[in-house]
Every structure is written in C-alpha cells, then in structure tokens.
C-alpha cells in the first residue's frame, strides 16, 4: 500500500513474519530426525523456503508500489495538462495557428493584417463576377495607399449641389465668371429606419340602377392576412433577428421609440407564422440537398424553455446539414431535443452518399446504413494536437508539433488543389497527399505505444488512430472534402446569434428559428442579400400555387435585378 502525508507518497514497510515461527510448522515433532546433522539440514531448507517466500512477497509489493506510483504520477501529469490547457483556453489566443501554418487556418486574420492602415472607406462585398480587367487574384492584392474603391454603383445617388457664392463669381478684372466644370466626391450616407403605415384603399363600384352587385378592388395578398404586419416588415423582422442577432425584446424597444407598441409575443407569432408559410421553399431546398452525394453535418446545443417532460435548463440540439451540387449550396438547420443516433437516421432517411462529420457517436448508426460512407474530419484531428501543444511550456516543441507539421503538409496540398477540377485534384492527392499520409501513419505507429492514453497527447493519438480509415477516405475521390469546415462555418451564425437571444421559449419557436436560419444561410451561401431575397419571396409567396412557382423563388433561380426592384 501507499501512504500519503502532505500529498506525497511514502513507502510503507511490508509486515514480516518471525522467521522462528513456522519454520518447522509443516513437520510434526515425531517426524523430526534424531540425527543433528539431518535436523540442521531440515531447518536450513525450511529457512531458505521461508526467505524465498518473503522475497517473492516483497517483490510483489515493490511491483505494486511502483505501479501505483506510476499511476499517481500519470494522474498528476494529466491534471497538470488539463490545468494548463484550461488556462490557455481562458486567457490565451483562440487561434489554432502554429508557426509555418497560420496561413492555412487563419486567412481572415492574414488578410486583415495586410489591409491598408488608413483605409477606413466603407464598401460592399464585390459582385459575383469581377469587373473586366480584374481577376479574383487581383482583388486580394494590397491596394495602393490613397486609392479608394468607389462605392457600389447600384446604390441610389442624391446630388447635393455646393455652389460658389454669387459675390465671388466676378473676376478681379470685372468680368463675370462662367462655369467650366465641377468636382464630384461621394459620401456614404444612411437613413434611419422609417416606420410608416400602409393604407390599403380598395375602391368599390356599383350600378346606379342597382341591377348588379357592387364590385371591389382586390388588395395584394399577404403572408399573414390576419395581422397588420406588411410583407416587407416581416422580412425586416426576420433579418433583424436571424442575421443581425437582435432579440425580439430589443426589436420591441426599437419599434417603441417610433411610437409603435408591438409586444414581443406578437413578434414571436409573426416569426412562427412566417416560417410556416416559408415551409414549401425549405422543402425544395431539402430535395436539392438530398439529391447530392456529399453532405456535411454538425450540431450545437440550444436551450428551449418549454419542452414537455424536460426541465427548462435541459440542452437540446440544433443540427445543421450542408451540401448541394456545385453552384447551388444548401444549408439546412433542424431542431431536435435529442442528440441520439436516431436523429441523423431520420434526417438522412433514404439518402446514399458520403457523410462528413466529426467523431461523435451519434453518427455511428448512419455509418452502417447501406449506401452511406462516413468521412473523417482532419480539422477535428488537428485540433486535438493543437490542445496537446498548448500544455507544453512556452516555446517548447514536442510530438504534437510533429503531427501538426505533417497535417499542415496535407492542407498545403489542398490549397494548391483548390482551383483544380476533380480529376486533377484526385491525381494530386494520389501523387503527393498519399505519401504524407504514409509518413504520418508510420509516425503514429511509432509514437502511440509510448504515450499514456489518458494524457492530452494520448487522447489526440487515440482519436487519430480510431478515425484513421475515415480520415484517409478523402483520397479516393477528387470531390470529397478533407474536413467538416463548411458545416462549422454554416453553424457559426447560429452560435453567434445564440449569444444574444440565449434560448427559445417553445418548440414551435425553435423549429421556426431552424427553418428561417436555413433560408437565410442558404441565401448567403449563394451570394444573395438576405433582406432583398426575403422581401421578394414574401411578396410572391401568397400567390405561389405550383411547384414551378416555388422553385422560381429559390436563391439560385433569381437574378440580382429582380431583388433590387423596390
């Protein structure tokens, strides 16, 4: 056993037996030899047997003590690593970059650092097609200082004329000056949100003789005919909450400043009612998603206060799926109280293809579905080695950095293959990535047996080993993804919004939020401005009656000029 004093292990002596006791215990008195020499030999043999048993007992004790001491030291190391990692996560930078690899994983930070220092000119995102003479590569180059990018031409212009006072328009020679030109500069301006009331006046006509019943004009159809919210207001409400992350309670205050009192409960009913009306559009998006053979999946917690049979503090899940053919990305959110394996089975029922997800066991059942192949995410594998590197002393490099260097080579190859077609990308992966994979596998087989599995590095190695068949499966085709970053990027707006509105009140509200996030994020993924698109859809939705009508409302089916029209 090991005793503890002031937290330090101490050796406890093995209780020893009296050698005089039991030396001849196995020999009866009448069996003792009369010859002194024989008796001496018998006693000597008994003494040697006793000492052998004691030595064996002491060796077993020492081995057990060493085993416990090793376990104790391993536990101390595990706690120390967890403490260092917790401190780094709490107080250190959140970036996962490492020297020599930052350009692979922190492109946004790199672009921000390379931006002109004094360039504070507001611009909108560039159009889908670059202007003639400018390539996408040129767009990312550093602009010369002092050169401002012009404001978008599609924005309305209001001319503000600044004229020279009449008294200053006479030359010193007495001749009146004439206008010879003008200097034009542009300023970005914004008009605060204007709250107004639309009065729908429906005229009636009747026959003076009374021979026919009067006829009345028809008002435009509304998404929520029993409410006094216009279709454009509903579009603004959805964008304010689900794009800008403004809770309904704060939007209530915004309306109150304009003298309009709309309770948040009413706003919530508007959101839920609008979501129900938009369900056919979401159904068509799901058909497009399930029609493609590569789907990304991820999930994140969401709190719903009023769930039958569950406490208000219970955590439900918001699932996200991303896929679709090239040029038509689809992002779908789905609320479910459970994180069980039945959820992916339900969401992907009847689908066959390659599923990209993390190592969560919730995706285990779907992997055994006929026609479904599971892919592994290299970002999740890499992230564990990043954590293992964080527990090391500042500036020290270890085995975690060796793994990160090899994984960085894989991503460097993928960056080169970004602009290639599927066949060219497959050839590049087979010629270069497979060699790096082989090197990484050899390194893993060498290091894995030498690291305690309970350590952070051991956990990273174990995850890499268990996920290896899934992680290397992307080498088989050129169109298969290397990681699940598209799903993580798709779910990030929901996570950011959740920090503002914190929870959903009811299951109906959570389902409505999932549907609206699906529509908005799909629109954004297709480079369509969410408010303009939602406004167009809500205006056309009440008169849509056929599948063709609803298909015409999908983000990739609309042209920019259709959305800009007021």
N, C-alpha and C positions, 0 to 999 in steps of 0.2 A: 504494500500500500504506500501511498504518498501522503505525507502530512503537509499542511500549509500553515505557515507563520508569516504574517505580514505580507501575504500574497506570494511568497517564494516557496518553491518546492523543497522539501528536506527529505533526507534519507532516513527511513525507519528500519532499525535492525530487525533481522529475521529471528524470531524466537527459536532458541536452540534447546535441544533436549540434553539431559545429563547423560554423558557417554556411559556412565556406570549403570544406568538403568536400561534394561532391555538388551544388554549385550548378550546374555545367555538366556533371554526370555523364551526363545524358541526351543531350548534344550531342557529337558526335565532333569532334576537332580540325580535321579538314578541312572541317567544316560551319560553323565559326565565321566570321562575316562579317569582311571586311577593313576595312570602314568602322568607325572608332572609335565613332561615334555609334550605329550599329546594334549594335555589340558591347556598348556601355554599356546600351542598352535591353534587350538579351537578358539581361545579367547582372542588371539591375534586376527583370525579370519573374521570373527564377529565384529571386531573393532574396525577392520577395513571395510566391511559391508556397511557398517553404520556411517562411516565417514563418506563413503560413496553416495549413500542416500542423502546425506546432508549437503554434499557438494552439488548434487543434482537439484535439490530443493533450492539452494542458494542461487544456482544458475537460472532456474525458472523465475525466481523472484527478481533477479537482476534484469532478465529479459523483459519481464512485465513492467518493471520500473522504467526501463529505457523506452518501452512502447508508450507508456503513459506520459513520460517526459516529452517524447516526440510529438504526441497528440496535443499536449499542453502548449508547446512552442508553436505548432501549426495553428492552433486556435488563436494564440496571441498575435501571430502574423496576420491571420485572417481579419481579426478585429482592427488591427493597425491599418491594414489596407482599406478596409471599409471606412474608417475614420478619415484617412487621407482623401479618399475618393469623395466622401460627403463634403469635406471642406472645399475641395476643388470645384465640385458642382455648385456649392453655395456661394463661394467668394471668387472663384476663378472665371476666366472667359468661357463662354458657352460654345465657342467654335471647336470643331473636331479636327482642325487642320494641324499638320505637323510640317516641320521643315522639309522643303522639297516637294510637298504635296498640297500645299494650300491652294494652289491654282486649280487643283482638281475638284475641290469641295467648297471653296469659298469665292466663287466667281463674282458674286454680288459685291462682296467687300473689296475685291480687287478692282472692279470697275469704279466703285465709289472713290477709292484711293487715287485712281488715275484721272478723275474728273478735274476740269479746270478749277483752280482755287477760288476765283472770284466770279464764277458763273452761277448766278442765282436767278437766271431768267426762267420763267415758267414756260413749260412746253407740254404738249400732249404726246402720248405714245405715237411712234411713226406708223404710217399706214401699212397694210399688209404687203403691198408691193412698193419697193423703193422707187423714188423718182429716177428718171433716166439719167444715166451718168453716175449713179451712186449705187454701189453694191452693199449687201449686208455687212461685208467685212469693213468697208469704209465707214459705215455708220458707227462702229465701235471704236474707231480711232480718236485720239485726243484732238479736240478742236483747238485751233489757234486762239490764243487769248485775245479778247476784244471782239471776237466774231460771235454774234448771237444768232441762234437759229430762229428763223421767222416763225411767228405764231401761225397756227393752222388756218388755212385759207377758208375752211368750211365754217369757221366761227363768224357770226354776224358782225358787221362793222358799223359804227356810229361815228360820223365825222364831226369833230369839234373844231371849228374854224377860229384861228387866232390871227387877227388882222393887225396891221400897223396902224396906230392912231393917225387920224387924218392930218393932224398938225405936223406929223413927222414925215408925211409923204410929199413934201416940197423940197426940191433940191436947193442947195445954197445959192445957185445961180437964179433961182426964182421959177424954174421950170417944174411943173407938176410931174411926179414920178409915175411910171406905169408898171403894172405887174409883169414881171419877167419869169416867174417860176414860183415854186413852193417846196418846202421841206416837210417831209412826212415822217413821223415816228409813231410807233404803236405801243400801247399800254394795255396790259391785261386788266380787265375790269370784271366785276361780278355784281349782279343784282340780288339782294337778299330774297329769300323765299317769299313769294307773294301768295297770300291766301285770299281766294275770291270765291264768289258764289255764281254758279251757272244756273241761269233761269231758263228752263225749257218751256217755251211758249208754243203750245200746239193749237193752231187755228182751227176753227170749226166752220163749216159751210152748210147752209141749209136752204131748201127751196122756199121762196116766199109764199108759194101757194100751199106748202105742206104736203105735196104729193110724194115726197121721198124723205126717208130718214136722213138726218144730218150726217155729214162725213167729217172726220177729224184727221189731222196730220199725225203721223207716227213719230214718236221720239226715238232717238238712237237707242239700241238695245244696250243694257248694262250687265256687267258681270254679276253684280249684287243688286237686283232690281228693287228689293225691299229696303235697301239702305239709301242714305243720302250722300254716299261717297261716290265720286266720279271714278271712271276707269283710270284716269291719269293719277288721281290721288292714291288709288290702290297700288299703282306701280311705284310711286314715290315712297309709300309706306313700306313696301317690301324691300326696296333698295336701301332705305334708311336703316332698317333693322338688320338685314342679312348681308349687306355689302359694307355699310359704314359701322355696323356693330352698335347702333343706338337702341337701347331697350325701349319698350313701349311706354314705360313710365316717363322717360325723358322726352319722347316724342309727344306725349300728352302735354308736358310743360311747354314744348315748342309751340304747339297749337294754342295753348292758353295765353301765351304772350301776344298772339294775334287776336285775342278775344274770343276764340272758339273753344268751347268746353266739350271735349270728346273723352269720356272715361277710357282708361286702358282696357277695361273689359270689352268695351265696344270695339276698340282697335284689335283686340285679340280675335273677336268674332269675325272681323273683316279679314284678318290674315287667314283664319281657318277656312272661311267661305271661299276666298280667292284660291286657296290651294286646292280645294275640291274641284273648282271649275277648271283648274290647270291640269288635272289628273290625266286627261287624254294625251296631252303633249308629253308628259312624263312617260306614259305607257309606250309611245312611239320611240322615245329615246331608249327605253329598256330593250325594245326589239332590236334596235341598231347595236346596242352593247352586246347582247347575246348572239348576234349574228357574226361576231368576230371571234377568232380562236385564241386571243390573248387578253386576259383580264387581270388587273391589279386589284388587290383587296387589302383593306386595313380597317381598324376600328379604334374608337376613342370613347371614354366614359362620358355620360351625360346624366344629369340628375333630373328626375321627374317627381314632383312632389306628391301627386295624387295618382298612385298606381294601386289597383286593387290587390289587397293582400300583402303589400310591401310597405316598409317604413319609408318616411319621406327622405331619409338620409341614404337610402339604397342607391346604388350605382347601376344605371342601365347602360346600353351601348348604342353608339351611332356608327353604323357600318358604312363604308364607302367602297364603291367599285368604280374603276376607271378602265376604259377600253374603247373600242370602236375602230373602224377602218382608218387608214391614213387620210388626213384632211377632215375627218369628222369625229373628233374625240367626244366621248360621252363620260360624264361624271354623275354617278347616282349615289344618293345617301338613303339609308334605310334605318329607321329606329326599331330597336327590339330590346325588351327588358333583359334578355339573356345573352350570354357570351358562349353558349354551348355550341357543339358541333352541328346541331340541327339547323342553325341559322345559315351558314354557308350552303348547306344542302338545300335549304328552301330557296335561297336567293339564286342559286345556280342550277335549279332543277331542269333537267333536260339538256343542259349545255355540255358541250365537249370542247376541250382545248387545253391550253396551258394556263395554269393559275399561278400568279406571282403573289406571294405573301411572306410574312415573317415566320419564325419558328413556333408560333402559338399553336397549342394542341387543338384549338378549336377548328383548325383547318385539317386535322388528321383524317376525319371521316371522308371528306371530299376527295382526298388523295386515292382512296380505294374505289371511287366511282368509276365505272367503265368509261373510258374515253377522256378522262381528266388526268393531266400530268402536272405534278407540283414542281414549281421552280423555287429556288432559294435566293435570298436577298444578300448580296455582298455588303451592302451598307450596314445591315444589322450585324454581320460577322465582323466587319471592320470596327464598328462602334465598341464592341467588347474589348478589342485590343487597345483602342483609344483609352478606355477606362483603366485597363491594366497599365498603360504607360503613365497615367496620371498619378498612380500611387507611388511611383518611383520618386526619389529625391530630385529636386530641381536640377535640370541639366544632365541627369544620368540617363543613359540609354540601356535598354535591355532587350530581352527576347521579343517583347511586344512590338518594339520598333522594327525588328527584323520582319515580323509578319506584316506590319504596316507598309514597309518598303516594297514587299512583293505584291501586296494588294494594290499599292499605288501604281505599279507597272501595268496591272490589268486595266486600271482606269485610264492610264495614259494611252494604251492601245485603243480603248473605246472612244477616247476623244478624237483620235486620228480617224476612226471609222464612222464618225458622226455624219459626215456628208456622203458616205458611200451607199450604194444600193445594197440590198440584202445579200446578193450573191458575192459581191466584193467584200462585204463585212464578214461573211462566213469564211471566205478564203483567208482573210487577215487573222481571224480568230484561230483558225486551224494552224496557220503557219507560225504565229507568234504567241497568242494567248495560251495555247495548249502547252507550250514549253514552260511558260511561267507557272502554270497550274501544276505541272510535274515537279518543278523545283519547290513549290510551296508544299506539295504532298510529302516529298522527301523530308523537308524541314519539319513538318508536323509529326511524322512518324518518329523522328529522332528526339524531338523535344517532349512530346506528350507523356511518355512514361516517367519523365524526370521531374514533373511539376505536380505538386499536390492538387488534386481536383477541387478542393474547397477554396483555393486561392482565386483571386480575380483572374489572374493569368490562366489558371487551370480551368476556370469556367469558360473563358474565351476559347481555349484549345478544345475543350469538350464540345462546345457548340459548333465549332468549325468541323470537327470530326463527325458529329452526328448529322450535320446538314450537308456534308460533302457531296453526295450524289445529286442533291437538288441544286447546290451551288454551281456545279460544273455542267449542268444540263444546258445552259445557255450556249455552250459551244456547238451544239448540234445543229442550230439554225441561225441564219443571219438576222432574222427579225425578232428573236427572243430577247427580252431585256436582261440586263445584268443585275438590276436591283429593283426595289419597290419604291424608288423616289417619286415616280409620278403619283402614286396613291398618297404618299405622305405629303406631297405638295398640295394635292387636292383637298386633303382633310385639314390643312393648316388654317384656312379662313374660318372654318367652323370652330377650331380651337381658340383662335383669336377672338371671335365673337362671343364665345362662351365665357371669356373672362369679363365681358361687360354685362351680359344678361344672366349669367350664372346657372340658371336652371329653366326647365319648362314646367308649367303648372300642371298640365294634364297630358295624357297620352295623345289626345287629339292634337294638342299644340305641338308635341314632339314630332308627330307624323307630318303635320303641316310644315314644320321647320325643315324636316328632311326633304320633302318634296320641293320646297322653294329653293333650298340650297342646291338641289340637283339641277334645277333650271338655270339658276344664276351662274353656278360654277361651270356648267356646260357652255353657256353663252360666253363667259370669259375665256374658256379654253379655245373657243372658235373665233377669238378676237372680235367679239360683238359687244358693244357697250350695253351693260345690263339694263339701265333705265330705259334707253331708247327701244331696246328689244321688248321688254316687258310692256311698255306703253303700247307698242304696235300690236303685241299679242292680245292684250286685254281689250283693245278696241275692236279687234277682228274676232275674238273668241265667241261672243254671243251669237254671231251669225254663221259660225262654222258648223256644218252638219254632216260632212262626209270625211272619210279618211284623207282624201286629197286636200281638203281644206286645212286639216290639222297638220299634214305633212308640209304644207306651204309655210307654216309658222315656225318650223324648226330653224335653229340659228344658221345652219349652213345652207338653208334654202332662201335666205333673204339677202338682198343687196343693200349696200350702205345707203343709197339714195332713198330706199323705202323707209328706213329708220329715221333719217334726218327730217323728213317731212313732218311738219307740226300738226 
